[in-house]
């Protein structure tokens, strides 16, 4: 495929590199900031532009890889006289945001992408949707060249996946930070709890999470829970989180 990428950040970088590795041709990089467009274009050995009016019209695929907030305005101002498939890669953005295009779709990887960290796309189950059966099939075939685990899902299903990803990634990470700060306050290294983080993550790879739940809440150990709450009595936000999560665990006993 000949592919134009609109965006120059984390997702644009990883997709561009992955497309090239599979033998696709990146024909252009667009970014509203010329320096950013130039930097990614240099890395991918292709032309760049900061003007949507100069967007090449003959690409097979136009990948919108910008922040969720920027997708509507960009989609609205893109040239409409293009025949290639216009796709975004957002989990929380509905397909109908691209309704002005004849050929449109979504190719969403439920994964956190950072420029400075190598990502193995082959283990990511890409979520694909097209605005018709033909485009869905094209995008699904493309996604499966990245990962055989790629699946079709509609916009509502994709939003559920995105929300679940936020819970298991972003929400768990802020709990790690609470733990880090608590240990640091008592002159203890966070390294001491890294093994249990890995152990829990490994368990849920092969089990329903609640079936491997451990701790005082699932055991009904109210004495220990009260000790914990007293220990963080000077941290009302953390106390509230502790109580809410413990209540949810107890409900699932």
Beta strands, then each sheet from edge to edge (+ up, - down):
strand 1: 2-6
strand 2: 25-30
strand 3: 47-49
strand 4: 61-64
strand 5: 85-88
strand 6: 104-108
strand 7: 127-130
strand 8: 151-152
sheet 1: 3+ 2+ 1+ 4+ 5+ 6+ 7- 8-
end
